[in-house]
Amino acid sequence: MPKPELLETFENPYPDREYSISMECPEFTSLCPVGGIESDARELRQLEGGAPDFGTILIDYVPDRLCLELKSLKLYLWSFRNDGIFYERAVNRILDDLAAACTPRWMEVTGDFNIRGGIKSVITATAEAHREAKPEGERKRRSRQ
């Protein structure tokens, strides 16, 4: 089960400046929540979900008063390892938990998941504080490689 209580923050050293922080977490793992579809499902019953899923989590945010502490973020993301969870739910849960921890001015979380069953999935969720929004063209977006 994801553990948002692991997340820690620190005071933004430049709270009056709008700047962005980008983090790439290439070792995200969780479990497929549909264990029983795979041909070797009998062997997977000991897992709480199905086969492992792997992906890269990209986090971009504009901090307000608080910034996310990296070691706690790593531990939080590790807490998904034994959780059977759909990609869409994982990305939105990460966004909700991170935004609750640091209340950013703007945040985007992208899950770029490895191919499963011949299909590549990339899920993106965005949260913005209640303030004047920047036009889409003014916001720098991370390009996929």
C-alpha positions as a printed Julia matrix, in Angstrom:
145×3 Matrix{Float64}:
  0.0     0.0     0.0
  1.4     3.44   -0.87
  2.61    5.31    2.21
  2.26    9.1     1.83
  3.3     9.53    5.46
  6.88    8.83    4.27
  6.96   12.1     2.31
  8.98   14.93    3.84
  9.4    18.52    2.76
 11.71   21.47    3.4
 11.24   25.23    3.16
 11.61   26.63   -0.36
 14.76   28.77   -0.29
 13.25   31.1    -2.97
  9.5    31.25   -2.26
  9.08   34.57   -4.1
 10.58   33.25   -7.32
  8.69   31.03   -9.75
 11.0    28.23  -10.85
 10.46   24.59  -11.71
 11.83   21.38  -10.26
 11.96   18.24  -12.41
 12.66   14.75  -11.14
 12.97   11.49  -13.05
 12.46    8.25  -11.15
 13.37    5.42  -13.56
 12.94    2.52  -11.14
  9.22    2.64  -10.34
  7.64   -0.77   -9.78
  4.2    -1.96   -8.79
  2.15   -5.07   -9.46
 -0.4    -5.63  -12.19
 -3.76   -5.68  -10.38
 -5.13   -8.32  -12.74
 -3.19  -11.39  -11.61
 -4.85  -14.34  -13.26
 -4.69  -13.25  -16.85
 -1.04  -14.2   -17.28
 -0.35  -17.8   -18.3
  1.84  -18.38  -15.22
 -0.76  -16.92  -12.83
 -0.62  -19.93  -10.48
  2.96  -19.03   -9.63
  1.94  -15.39   -9.14
 -0.74  -16.08   -6.52
  1.79  -15.48   -3.76
  1.97  -11.87   -4.94
 -0.76   -9.48   -3.83
 -1.37   -8.52   -7.45
 -0.07  -10.0   -10.66
  3.19   -9.72  -12.51
  5.46   -6.76  -11.78
  5.05   -3.56  -13.77
  7.99   -1.25  -14.41
  8.07    2.37  -15.43
  9.59    5.79  -15.1
  7.83    8.44  -13.06
  8.47   12.03  -14.15
  7.61   14.78  -11.67
  7.62   18.45  -12.63
  6.46   21.13  -10.25
  6.63   24.8    -9.37
  7.06   24.96   -5.6
  5.28   27.41   -3.36
  6.45   27.4     0.29
  7.68   23.79    0.4
  9.87   21.48   -1.68
  9.86   17.68   -1.71
 12.78   15.95   -0.01
 14.32   13.4    -2.39
 15.11   10.48   -0.08
 11.57   10.49    1.29
 10.24   10.61   -2.29
 12.3     7.53   -3.13
 10.96    5.66   -0.11
  7.4     6.72   -0.94
  7.71    5.46   -4.52
  9.17    2.18   -3.23
  6.01    1.72   -1.16
  4.14    0.89   -4.41
  6.28   -2.22   -5.02
  3.86   -4.77   -3.57
  0.69   -2.9    -4.5
 -1.59   -4.24   -7.21
 -2.59   -0.98   -8.93
 -3.61    0.2   -12.39
 -1.27    2.7   -14.08
 -3.93    5.43  -14.12
 -4.63    5.05  -10.42
 -0.91    4.99   -9.55
 -0.14    8.24  -11.41
 -3.15   10.07   -9.99
 -2.44    8.76   -6.48
  1.18    9.96   -6.72
  0.01   13.39   -7.89
 -2.55   13.65   -5.07
 -0.07   12.56   -2.39
  2.78   14.8    -3.59
  0.5    17.83   -4.03
 -0.93   17.29   -0.54
  2.58   17.1     0.93
  4.05   20.27   -0.62
  1.06   22.26   -2.01
  2.86   23.38   -5.19
  1.79   26.21   -7.45
  1.67   23.68  -10.29
  2.54   19.98  -10.57
  2.52   17.35  -13.28
  3.21   13.63  -12.81
  3.8    11.36  -15.79
  4.06    7.59  -15.63
  5.94    6.22  -18.63
  5.39    2.48  -18.27
  7.2    -0.37  -19.99
  5.38   -2.31  -22.69
  2.95   -4.96  -21.44
  1.01   -7.13  -23.87
  2.38   -5.17  -26.81
  0.95   -1.86  -25.54
  2.94    1.11  -24.26
  1.15    3.34  -21.74
  2.02    6.91  -20.77
 -0.27    8.52  -18.2
 -0.09   12.24  -17.27
 -1.98   14.03  -14.49
 -1.77   17.73  -13.59
 -2.73   19.85  -10.58
 -2.64   23.61  -10.31
 -3.14   25.83   -7.29
 -5.93   28.38   -7.44
 -4.11   31.26   -9.09
 -3.86   32.81  -12.52
 -2.98   29.99  -14.91
 -0.2    30.34  -17.42
 -1.16   29.78  -21.04
 -0.13   26.28  -22.12
  2.54   27.62  -24.49
  4.38   29.37  -21.64
  4.79   26.2   -19.57
  7.82   24.1   -20.37
  6.84   20.48  -20.94
  9.26   17.59  -20.64
  9.81   15.92  -23.99
  9.73   12.15  -24.25
 12.75   10.47  -25.7
